[in-house]
Amino acid sequence: MTLVKTCPTCGFGNPPSSPFCSHCGVSIVFIAPIERIDGASVPCTPDSSAEEKTVCSDCKAENDKGCERCVYCDCTLCPDNCDDEPFSVELTWPWGKEFLTETMRIGRDSPSPKSLIEAINARGYENVSRSHAELQRDSATGGVSLIDLGSTNGTFVDGVRIPANTLVRLESGSVVRFAANLSVVISIAKRHD
């Protein structure tokens, strides 16, 4: 896990004490350092020859096609197949944002995504169960549901503990807390074509 200042112009990861980007020279004095877990996706270094752009859903900036994170706000960029979906679901974790494209297990062990397991374990969320809960997309209704998988320390939606093994529908803006202190904000955006 490393702290870096991501340059808003070129996307280069600089040491947290750098006043200027060592790649392009832009001032990064007011850029807050962010944690980057070893092995996690790194910000994209823009390719000036790339013609296609991906627009960030958070800050609306254009990024080169193929970038996984926005070079301006470090938000996870929507994967290519997400444009075909009638809605998008963005998860805002304490360490950053990502899109929910399929069912996601939340916990300290597999079958949770490797990047989530690393983030939970690196930040000391030991009270999250090994197999704590599951977030599920429902393409038919354009919604997201949550189920607590019988966790020891509970799952909470907007401060209220939900019963174990019961599917709960989430609204855009819901704050889901796993155990005592790991929270995620759910943002659901319908696409209007």
NORTA-V982208 format. One record per residue. N is the residue number from 1. RES is the residue in one letter. OMEGA is omega in whole degrees, -180 to 180 (999 if undefined). Layout:
<<N/RES/OMEGA> <N/RES/OMEGA>>
This chain:
<<1/M/-176> <2/T/172> <3/L/178> <4/V/169> <5/K/-179> <6/T/-179> <7/C/-180> <8/P/-179> <9/T/-175> <10/C/178> <11/G/-179> <12/F/177> <13/G/-178> <14/N/174> <15/P/-175> <16/P/-179> <17/S/-176> <18/S/175> <19/P/-180> <20/F/177> <21/C/-179> <22/S/179> <23/H/-176> <24/C/176> <25/G/-180> <26/V/178> <27/S/177> <28/I/-179> <29/V/-175> <30/F/177> <31/I/180> <32/A/176> <33/P/176> <34/I/178> <35/E/173> <36/R/-180> <37/I/178> <38/D/-179> <39/G/179> <40/A/180> <41/S/-180> <42/V/178> <43/P/-177> <44/C/170> <45/T/-174> <46/P/178> <47/D/-175> <48/S/180> <49/S/-178> <50/A/-180> <51/E/-179> <52/E/-179> <53/K/172> <54/T/-179> <55/V/179> <56/C/-180> <57/S/-178> <58/D/-176> <59/C/178> <60/K/178> <61/A/177> <62/E/177> <63/N/178> <64/D/178> <65/K/179> <66/G/177> <67/C/178> <68/E/-179> <69/R/179> <70/C/-179> <71/V/-178> <72/Y/-176> <73/C/178> <74/D/176> <75/C/174> <76/T/179> <77/L/-179> <78/C/177> <79/P/-176> <80/D/-176> <81/N/-177> <82/C/178> <83/D/-180> <84/D/-178> <85/E/179> <86/P/179> <87/F/176> <88/S/179> <89/V/179> <90/E/178> <91/L/178> <92/T/179> <93/W/176> <94/P/-176> <95/W/179> <96/G/-176> <97/K/174> <98/E/178> <99/F/174> <100/L/-177> <101/T/179> <102/E/178> <103/T/-179> <104/M/174> <105/R/178> <106/I/180> <107/G/-177> <108/R/-179> <109/D/175> <110/S/20> <111/P/173> <112/S/178> <113/P/-177> <114/K/-179> <115/S/178> <116/L/178> <117/I/-180> <118/E/-179> <119/A/180> <120/I/-178> <121/N/-179> <122/A/-176> <123/R/173> <124/G/177> <125/Y/-176> <126/E/-178> <127/N/171> <128/V/-178> <129/S/178> <130/R/175> <131/S/-166> <132/H/-174> <133/A/179> <134/E/174> <135/L/-176> <136/Q/172> <137/R/175> <138/D/-177> <139/S/-179> <140/A/-178> <141/T/-178> <142/G/-177> <143/G/179> <144/V/178> <145/S/-178> <146/L/175> <147/I/174> <148/D/-175> <149/L/-180> <150/G/-178> <151/S/-180> <152/T/-173> <153/N/171> <154/G/176> <155/T/-174> <156/F/175> <157/V/-178> <158/D/175> <159/G/-178> <160/V/179> <161/R/179> <162/I/179> <163/P/178> <164/A/175> <165/N/177> <166/T/-180> <167/L/-179> <168/V/179> <169/R/-179> <170/L/176> <171/E/174> <172/S/-177> <173/G/178> <174/S/174> <175/V/180> <176/V/179> <177/R/177> <178/F/-177> <179/A/-171> <180/A/-169> <181/N/176> <182/L/-178> <183/S/174> <184/V/176> <185/V/-179> <186/I/176> <187/S/-179> <188/I/180> <189/A/176> <190/K/178> <191/R/178> <192/H/-179> <193/D/999>>
